[in-house]
Amino acid sequence: MGLKRNVSLAKGLRYKGQGPYLTFILHRIGGLGMGIFVAVHILASFMGGDIGKFLNGIYENWAFQIFIFFCALFHAINGLRITLGDLFPKLIEHQREAIWLEWAVFIPLFGIAVFVILSAGLGG
Amino acid sequence: MANTKSRSLPLSKRGLNFEMLMWIFTRLSALAMYALILFAIIGALVMGARTQMNMADVLRWGFMPNSTHVQSTDVPDLAPWASPFWKVTGSLLLLVAVAHGVHGLVVIADDYIVSKRGRNIVRVLSIIMMLSMIAMGLYILWTS
């Protein structure tokens, strides 16, 4: 069990922790986003029918695809950095450099994906 | 600049309780998901995805190798994609991902819900969610 922290959510969001904190909060948002998506997607596929079709329509929307791909790609790349750091603790000393490397991988991959999703979604 | 020197404790000093096991499980299951997704993507390429599917469809199959995920592509025959081999792979990915994900949700909830009673409720709800997601997911994988 963790410690009791007397910090409100609003105060936590204003915390200026720079790069490592940004990855921490984006990792959370990505995990939550995927968790909700997968749960609703499994439920929709299980029920089928009109509700299933309605929910699958949401997933096909380009804005949703950009959001969920952001969640999945960032969570995967950041998770790999955390995993490697925890399994080889000496690497944690270089975590700020690792975060720069992470963005260098993430931004081009995500940029290409957004371009492809938008050009397909907006019929360009 | 904060001191970022790493300290690594031997396993015997870290303690081997449930939270420690779940901490290591989260890391290892992340690697397992990387392996399973790459495996599914390579499998898709072996089954002819290079000329029959676009990149987005291959990724959709990679994230969950279920034959309904390739229905709308140019794949001529769904049978190899719906084989028991891929159903087992998909089931493994489902089990690992649901356990990793539900534990992640509990970790997040614990940061905001601090009372003993609240945390117990979170744990009961998470177990119900985990079991129902696994049951529904396996049903979908093996009947579609």
Interface residues (C-beta under 8 A of the other chain):
Chain A: M1 G2 K4 R5 L9 R28 G31 L32 M34 G35 V38 A39 I42 L43 S45 F46 A72 A76 G79 L80 I82 T83 D86 L87 P89 K90 L91 I92 E93 Q95 R96 V116 I117 A120
Chain B: T4 K5 S6 R7 S8 E19 R27 A30 L31 Y34 M55 A56 F63 T68 A97 G101 V102 G104 L105 I108 D110 D111 Y112 V114 R119 M129 M133 M136 G137 Y139 I140 S144
